[in-house]
Amino acid sequence: MKSPPTSSEKKPADEGLRCPECEYNLTGLDRDVCPECGEGFDRKRLLAVAPSPVPIWGWRREIGSPKAFVLTLLEIWVHPIRFGRRFPRTPILRDARVFSRWCLGISILIAMVAFLPRNVASLNDVLDTLSTIIGVCTGVLFCEFLIAGTVFLPFTGNIEEHLAFQNSLALVRMTRAFLLLSTLCISIGVSGEMYFRSDWSTQLIAVFGTCAVVGYWWLCMVLIAKAHCRDGISIVAAALMIPVLTAISCVAGTFTAFAILGSFGGLPY
């Protein structure tokens, strides 16, 4: 029978060291070369900027993923300034990727449940709905890259440019929580038109509700950018840049949707 490992044989504590190229855990290595991708690394520099878990969502192993997900959503929706201020300069990138995928997946599921039942008259209607969803997803991804590279890019001199962009993109991916919020509000409006009397008043409520969610997203994005970058960017600059970048992303998403429709036999309009 094998004896239990001694203290010297125990697995070393995680130092927070991750390969800048592939994010392999570098803890306990004798050589400063990543065994996964073969890239060399500067141990002292990486320890100085060791990645930290995303607040609340990074605790999901202790409190459970569903609870951590809901609490993180509420933190971003209700306390955007506090979230932006607490978000680490060098976050664990995987935390943000997993959270954003949860938001996107749940948003797509909600949208399909809300929109497909009213658009199943023909295959063309189904393709129209699916291409719209794909176009929106494309626009969201494009918008995230644009905002990460301009508004949210940390103005710090001790982080390499590509690492700074990855950290910035991680923060923007966390704000995909607002995509889930807008999908919920729009889907509730669509369901209300389906199951209740659809007249000008319900349509007006749906339009105002959508505008309110978009406006709140814009305000929260500005506040998060200012809280995270601190003196790196002014509120006025962020407030002006975000709508412009969003408009460009909407054009890209619309073009993608029309291209998909055209590949299936032309536009239905």
N, C-alpha and C positions, 0 to 999 in steps of 0.2 A: 504494500500500500504506500502510495506516494505521500510524503510528509507535506504539510501546508507550507507555502512559500514564506521565506523569511522577509524581514522588512527591506533588505537589499534587493530581493527578487520581485518585490511588488511593482506593479505598473506605475511609472512616474506620473505625478500630477500634471494635468494638462496646463501647459504654459501659455496657451493662446496663440502659439506659433502656427501660422498657416502659410503655405507656399503662395507667393504672389501670382503665380501663373495658373496653378491647378487647384489651390486651396487644400492640398494634402496636409494632414496633421504632422508637423515637424518635431513634435515633442519627443525628447529622448534620443535624438539622432546624434551620433558622434561626429559626422562630417556635415559641413555646411552645403550639402548638395541634396536636392529633393530626389528621393528614390522613385517617385512616381513619374516625373517628367524630365528629370535630369538637370534642371536649372539650379544654378548656384544661388545662394542667398546670404544676406548680411544679418547674422543672428542678433547683433546689438540693435540694428535699426528696426528689425521686425519686433523685437521686444519693446522698443520705445513706442511703437504704434500697434501693439497687439490688439486684435479685434475683440470687441466686447459684444455680448448678446444684446439684441434689440429689447428695450424695456417691455415688460409684461409678456410679449410673445416669446421671448427667449426663455421664459420660465415654464414653457409648456410641458416639459418632461416632469416637472414637479407638481403642477396643478392640473395637468391634462390639456390636450390640444383644443377641444371644444370650448372649455372655459377660458383659456388663454386667448383664443380667437375672438370671442365675444367681448372680453375685457379690453383687448387691443382696439377693436372697432370703436367701442365707446370712448376710449382715451383719445383716438384720432378725431372722432366726430365732435366730442364735447369739449375737449381740452387741447386744441391744436397748438397753442403757444407752449404749453408745458411739454407736449410731445416733441415739438421741434427743438426745445432747449435740452431735453433729456436724451435725445437721440445721439448715440456715440459718434465721434468723428471717424472712427474706424470700426464699423459694425461687422458682425459676422454676416457675410454676404448671403449665405444660404438661408438665414432666417428671413431676410426680406424676399428672396425668391419664392420660398415655400408659402409665405403669407400672401404674396401677390397672386400666386396660382390658386390658392383657396378662394380669394376674392373673385378672380376671373371665372373660375369654374362654377361657383355658386351663382354668379351674375348670369352666365350663359344658361344655366339650368332654369333660373327664374324667368328669364326672357323667353325661353322656348315654351315653358308652361303657360305663360301669359299670352304670347302672340300666336303660337301655332294653332290653337283651337279655333281662332277666328279667321285663319288663313289656310284652310285645308280644302277650299272649294276645288282647287286644281293643283296639279304639280307645279305649275308656274308660280302660284301664290306661295307654295312652300319654299321654292327656290328663292323667291323674292325675300322672304323672311330670313332664310339662312344666309343669303348673301349680305343682307343688312347687318346681321349679327357679326359676320366675318369682317365687314367693312368697319364696324364700330371697334372691334378688337384691334384691327390694324391701325386705326386712328389713335387708339389709346396707347399702343406700344410706341408709335411714332412720336406722339406727344410727350411720353415719358422720357425718351432719349433727348428730345429738344430741350425740355425744361431742365433735365439733369445737367446738360452741358452748358447751360446759360444761367438760369436763375439760382439753382441749388448748388452749383459747383463751389465747394469750400475754398475760401481764399486763404490757404495756409501754405507757407513756404517749405515746410518740412515733410510734405507728402508728394511723391512723384505724381505727374500729371495723370497717367492712366489709372493709378490707384485712387486719386482724388475723384476722378469721374466715376469709378466703380462704387465708391462710398456714397457719392451724390445720387447715383442711380438707385442705390439701395433705399435711400430715404424716399425718393419719388415713387418707387414701387410700393412702399408702405402706404402711400396716399391713394393707392388703388381702392382703398376702403370706401372712398367717395363714389367710385364706379358702382359698387354694391349698393350704396345708399340711393343713388339716382335710379338704378335698375329697380329697386324695391318700390320707389315712389311712382315711377312711370308704369310699372306693372300693376300696381294698385289702381291707378287711373284707368288703365286699359280694361282691367277686370270689372271695374265699376261701370264702364260703358257697356260691357257685355251682359251683365246680370241685372242691371238697373236701367231705368229709362235714360236713353242717350239723347240729350238735347243740347242747346247752346250753353246752358249753365254748367252741365257736367264737363263739356269740352273746355269751357273757360277755366274751370277749376283745375283741370289737368294741365292746361297750358301754364297757368300761374304757378302751379306746384312744380312743374319742370323748371321754369325760370328761377324759382326760389332755390331749388336744389343746386342749379348751376351757379347761381350767384353766391350761395354759401360755400360751394367748393372753391370758387375763385378767391373769396375772402380768406378761407382757411389756408389755402396754398400760399397766399401772400404772408400771412401771419407765421406759418411754419418756416417759410424761407427766411424771414427776418429773424425769427427766434434761433434758428440753427446757424445761419451764417453770421449773425450778430452785425458787426460793422462792415461786413463784406458787401452788402447790397442794401440799397435804400428801399423803403416800402413803395415809393413812387415808381421806381424802376421795375420792381417785381410786378406791381399792379398793371403796368403798361405792357410788359413783355408777355405775361401769361396769356392774355386774350389773343395776342397776335400769333403766338406759337400754337394755341389751341385751334385758331382758324385755319392755319396751315395744315394741321393734323386732320381737321375735318375734311379738307379738300382731298388729302391723301386717302382717307377712309372711304369717301364717296367714290373716288376714282376706282378703288379696289372693288367696291360693291358692284359698280357698273361693269367693270371688266369681267367679273365672275358671271354676271347675268348675260353678258354678251357671248361668253364662251359656251353657254347653254342654249344658244339659239336666239339671241337678241333680247332687247329690253321689252318689258311688258307694257310700256306706256305708249 
